[in-house]
């Protein structure tokens, strides 16, 4: 019964959200779960050196579908229509861009490893089915690879990817990465949250939960079981992060975390890597100019 109720609550939560909010850097206090290994300091690289390196353009996508009459003006910003998406990807290929993956970006930022000429990273949030049926075949046409930040509560639901499709993307050389269980904001996580459970008789009971376990640890384990690969990368729901979240993510083994267009944290830029949205309103020329001006 608890599992059924949790699932219903989660569906209500993720059905109404996507990564649309502007990022925030307001801090909250989090309780540490473990001491950060000393080796992490070396793996972070020197923050000043990382910040001094030229940023690699990173694009963020959500839904790839044609607009509906019911789509709001704001929603259309996050829905790239099919023909426009194909034109945008063709423009990137024709312009000489080469897609890179997070391991390459990490090596570049921490060690100065070389990248291909005109590198770019393509990322997709929230597990929408059209990312598999429309975006992936389009990218294949140009030999492009991408990163898919998966929200695990949606797996197998209507209009979302299945576990098998996520596994296929991984097997084809794309990167699957973590995007929480049901898209709750990281800056609101607590180790001592309370979840209200409503029984069939209408009785409400409170269940203690640890958001970091529910939203991060369990979904990460699920994705590792699906792909057979370690999850090293994470994207913040809504792009929102705070300083208290950075060490918590590091304690759970993440090497880099991706936000949206906020400023990077000066002490830990690897955990606040910037991306920009490819707006549903943009032409290929606007996208091209935005890539050059934003990074």
C-alpha positions as CSV (number, residue, x, y, z in Angstrom):
1,X,0.0,0.0,0.0
2,X,2.8,2.4,0.9
3,X,4.5,1.8,-2.4
4,X,1.3,2.4,-4.3
5,X,0.7,5.7,-2.5
6,X,4.3,6.8,-3.0
7,X,3.9,6.2,-6.7
8,X,0.7,8.2,-6.9
9,X,2.3,11.1,-5.1
10,X,5.3,10.9,-7.3
11,X,3.2,10.9,-10.5
12,X,1.4,14.0,-9.3
13,X,4.8,15.6,-8.7
14,X,6.6,14.9,-11.9
15,X,3.5,15.4,-14.1
16,X,3.6,19.1,-13.4
17,X,7.3,19.8,-13.6
18,X,10.1,20.1,-16.0
19,X,13.5,21.9,-15.8
20,X,12.0,25.3,-16.4
21,X,12.8,27.4,-13.3
22,X,15.7,29.8,-13.2
23,X,18.6,28.5,-11.1
24,X,19.2,29.6,-7.5
25,X,22.2,29.6,-5.3
26,X,20.5,30.2,-1.9
27,X,22.1,27.9,0.6
28,X,20.5,25.6,3.1
29,X,22.1,23.5,5.8
30,X,22.5,19.8,5.2
31,X,23.6,17.1,7.6
32,X,26.8,15.3,6.4
33,X,26.4,11.6,5.9
34,X,30.1,10.7,5.6
35,X,33.5,12.3,5.6
36,X,34.6,13.4,2.1
37,X,37.6,11.3,1.1
38,X,40.8,13.2,0.8
39,X,41.3,11.9,-2.7
40,X,38.4,14.0,-3.8
41,X,40.5,17.1,-3.5
42,X,42.9,15.8,-6.1
43,X,40.0,14.6,-8.4
44,X,38.4,18.1,-8.3
45,X,41.5,19.6,-9.9
46,X,42.4,23.2,-9.1
47,X,39.3,25.3,-9.2
48,X,41.1,28.4,-10.5
49,X,42.6,26.4,-13.4
50,X,39.2,24.9,-14.2
51,X,37.5,28.3,-14.2
52,X,40.3,29.7,-16.4
53,X,39.6,27.1,-19.2
54,X,37.2,28.1,-21.9
55,X,33.8,26.7,-21.3
56,X,32.5,24.0,-23.6
57,X,29.0,24.8,-25.1
58,X,26.4,22.5,-23.6
59,X,22.8,22.4,-24.8
60,X,19.8,21.2,-22.7
61,X,16.7,19.7,-24.2
62,X,13.4,18.5,-22.8
63,X,10.6,17.6,-25.2
64,X,11.0,17.2,-28.9
65,X,7.5,17.4,-30.4
66,X,5.2,19.7,-32.2
67,X,3.3,22.3,-30.2
68,X,-0.2,21.7,-29.1
69,X,-3.0,24.3,-28.7
70,X,-2.9,23.6,-25.0
71,X,0.8,24.4,-24.6
72,X,1.3,27.7,-22.8
73,X,3.6,30.4,-24.0
74,X,6.1,29.5,-21.3
75,X,6.0,25.8,-22.0
76,X,6.8,26.3,-25.7
77,X,10.2,27.6,-24.6
78,X,11.0,24.1,-23.5
79,X,9.4,22.2,-26.4
80,X,11.5,22.2,-29.6
81,X,9.3,21.2,-32.5
82,X,10.4,18.3,-34.6
83,X,11.4,20.1,-37.8
84,X,13.2,22.8,-35.9
85,X,15.1,20.2,-33.8
86,X,16.3,18.5,-37.0
87,X,17.3,21.8,-38.5
88,X,19.2,22.8,-35.3
89,X,21.2,19.5,-35.2
90,X,21.9,19.8,-39.0
91,X,23.2,23.3,-38.4
92,X,25.6,22.0,-35.6
93,X,26.9,19.3,-38.0
94,X,27.3,21.7,-40.9
95,X,29.1,24.2,-38.7
96,X,31.7,21.6,-37.8
97,X,30.7,20.9,-34.2
98,X,31.7,17.6,-32.7
99,X,29.8,16.1,-29.7
100,X,31.7,15.2,-26.6
101,X,30.6,13.2,-23.5
102,X,31.1,13.9,-19.8
103,X,34.3,11.8,-19.4
104,X,36.0,14.0,-22.1
105,X,34.8,17.2,-20.5
106,X,36.0,16.0,-17.1
107,X,39.4,15.2,-18.4
108,X,39.6,18.5,-20.2
109,X,38.6,20.5,-17.1
110,X,40.8,18.7,-14.6
111,X,43.8,17.8,-16.7
112,X,43.7,20.0,-19.8
113,X,43.1,16.9,-22.0
114,X,42.6,17.8,-25.7
115,X,39.1,18.0,-27.2
116,X,38.0,17.8,-30.8
117,X,37.7,21.0,-32.8
118,X,34.5,22.9,-31.9
119,X,33.3,20.6,-29.1
120,X,29.7,20.6,-27.9
121,X,27.7,18.5,-25.5
122,X,24.0,17.7,-26.1
123,X,22.0,16.8,-23.0
124,X,18.4,15.7,-22.5
125,X,16.4,15.9,-19.3
126,X,13.4,14.1,-17.8
127,X,13.3,10.8,-19.8
128,X,10.7,11.8,-22.4
129,X,10.0,9.1,-25.0
130,X,10.5,11.6,-27.9
131,X,14.2,11.8,-26.9
132,X,14.4,8.1,-27.9
133,X,12.1,8.0,-30.9
134,X,13.0,11.4,-32.5
135,X,16.1,12.9,-31.0
136,X,18.3,9.7,-31.0
137,X,17.7,8.8,-34.7
138,X,18.4,12.4,-35.6
139,X,21.7,12.5,-33.7
140,X,22.7,9.1,-35.2
141,X,22.4,10.6,-38.7
142,X,25.4,12.9,-37.9
143,X,27.3,10.5,-35.7
144,X,26.4,12.5,-32.6
145,X,26.2,11.2,-29.1
146,X,24.4,12.7,-26.1
147,X,23.8,12.6,-22.4
148,X,20.4,11.5,-21.1
149,X,19.6,12.6,-17.5
150,X,17.0,10.1,-16.4
151,X,14.2,10.7,-13.8
152,X,13.5,7.1,-12.7
153,X,9.9,7.4,-11.4
154,X,8.8,8.0,-15.0
155,X,10.4,4.8,-16.5
156,X,7.8,2.8,-18.3
157,X,5.1,5.3,-17.9
158,X,3.1,6.6,-20.9
159,X,5.1,9.1,-23.0
160,X,8.3,8.2,-21.2
161,X,11.2,5.8,-21.9
162,X,11.3,2.2,-20.7
163,X,14.2,0.6,-19.0
164,X,15.0,-1.3,-22.2
165,X,15.2,2.0,-24.2
166,X,17.5,3.6,-21.6
167,X,19.7,0.5,-21.8
168,X,19.8,0.7,-25.6
169,X,20.9,4.3,-25.5
170,X,23.7,3.4,-23.1
171,X,24.8,0.4,-25.2
172,X,24.9,2.6,-28.3
173,X,27.6,4.8,-26.7
174,X,25.4,7.5,-25.2
175,X,25.8,8.4,-21.5
176,X,23.0,7.8,-19.0
177,X,23.1,10.0,-15.9
178,X,21.1,10.7,-12.8
179,X,18.3,13.2,-12.5
180,X,16.6,12.2,-9.2
181,X,13.6,10.0,-8.6
182,X,10.8,12.4,-9.2
183,X,12.3,15.8,-9.9
184,X,12.3,17.3,-6.4
185,X,14.5,20.4,-6.0
186,X,17.9,19.6,-4.5
187,X,18.1,22.7,-2.4
188,X,15.1,21.5,-0.4
189,X,16.5,18.1,0.5
190,X,16.6,17.0,4.1
191,X,17.9,13.9,5.9
192,X,14.8,14.0,8.1
193,X,11.9,14.7,5.9
194,X,8.3,13.5,6.5
195,X,6.1,11.9,3.9
196,X,2.4,11.8,4.5
197,X,0.8,8.4,3.6
198,X,-2.9,8.3,2.9
199,X,-4.5,4.9,3.5
200,X,-7.6,3.5,1.9
201,X,-9.6,4.5,4.9
202,X,-8.4,8.1,4.5
203,X,-6.2,7.8,7.6
204,X,-3.0,9.9,7.3
205,X,0.2,8.6,8.7
206,X,3.7,10.2,8.6
207,X,6.7,8.3,7.4
208,X,10.2,9.6,8.0
209,X,12.4,9.7,4.8
210,X,15.9,10.8,3.9
211,X,15.6,12.8,0.6
212,X,19.2,12.1,-0.3
213,X,18.4,8.3,-0.2
214,X,15.1,8.6,-1.9
215,X,16.0,11.1,-4.6
216,X,19.7,10.3,-5.2
217,X,21.0,7.0,-3.9
218,X,18.1,4.7,-4.9
219,X,17.6,6.2,-8.4
220,X,21.4,6.1,-9.0
221,X,21.4,2.4,-8.0
222,X,18.5,1.7,-10.4
223,X,20.3,3.3,-13.3
224,X,23.4,1.4,-12.6
225,X,21.5,-1.9,-12.6
226,X,19.8,-1.0,-15.9
227,X,23.0,0.1,-17.7
228,X,25.6,-2.0,-15.9
229,X,27.7,1.2,-15.6
230,X,28.6,3.5,-12.8
231,X,26.6,6.8,-12.6
232,X,29.3,9.6,-12.4
233,X,27.1,12.6,-13.5
234,X,24.1,14.4,-12.3
235,X,21.7,17.2,-13.4
236,X,19.8,19.4,-11.0
237,X,16.0,19.4,-11.4
238,X,15.0,22.8,-12.7
239,X,18.7,23.6,-12.8
240,X,18.5,24.7,-9.2
241,X,21.4,24.0,-6.8
242,X,22.8,25.4,-3.6
243,X,26.2,25.1,-1.9
244,X,25.1,22.6,0.7
245,X,24.2,20.1,-2.1
246,X,27.7,20.1,-3.6
247,X,29.5,18.0,-0.9
248,X,26.4,15.8,-0.6
249,X,26.7,14.9,-4.2
250,X,30.4,14.3,-4.0
251,X,29.9,11.9,-1.1
252,X,27.7,9.9,-3.3
253,X,30.4,9.5,-6.0
254,X,29.4,12.1,-8.6
255,X,32.3,13.7,-10.5
256,X,30.4,16.5,-12.1
257,X,26.9,18.0,-11.8
258,X,25.1,20.1,-14.4
259,X,22.9,23.2,-13.8
260,X,21.5,25.7,-16.3
261,X,22.8,29.2,-16.9
262,X,23.7,30.3,-13.4
263,X,27.2,31.4,-12.5
264,X,29.5,28.5,-11.5
265,X,30.5,28.0,-7.9
266,X,34.0,29.5,-7.6
267,X,35.2,26.8,-5.1
268,X,33.7,23.8,-7.0
269,X,33.0,24.5,-10.6
270,X,32.8,20.8,-11.5
271,X,29.6,20.6,-9.5
272,X,28.0,23.6,-11.2
273,X,28.7,23.1,-14.9
274,X,26.7,25.4,-17.0
275,X,24.2,24.6,-19.8
276,X,21.8,26.7,-21.9
277,X,18.3,25.7,-23.1
278,X,17.7,25.4,-26.8
279,X,14.5,27.4,-26.9
280,X,11.5,26.2,-28.9
281,X,11.3,29.8,-30.2
282,X,14.9,29.9,-31.6
283,X,15.9,29.8,-35.2
284,X,19.1,28.1,-36.2
285,X,20.8,31.5,-36.4
286,X,19.6,32.4,-32.9
287,X,20.9,29.1,-31.6
288,X,24.3,29.6,-33.3
289,X,24.6,33.1,-31.9
290,X,23.6,31.9,-28.4
291,X,26.2,29.2,-28.4
292,X,28.9,31.6,-29.2
293,X,27.8,34.3,-26.8
294,X,27.0,32.1,-23.8
295,X,30.3,30.2,-23.6
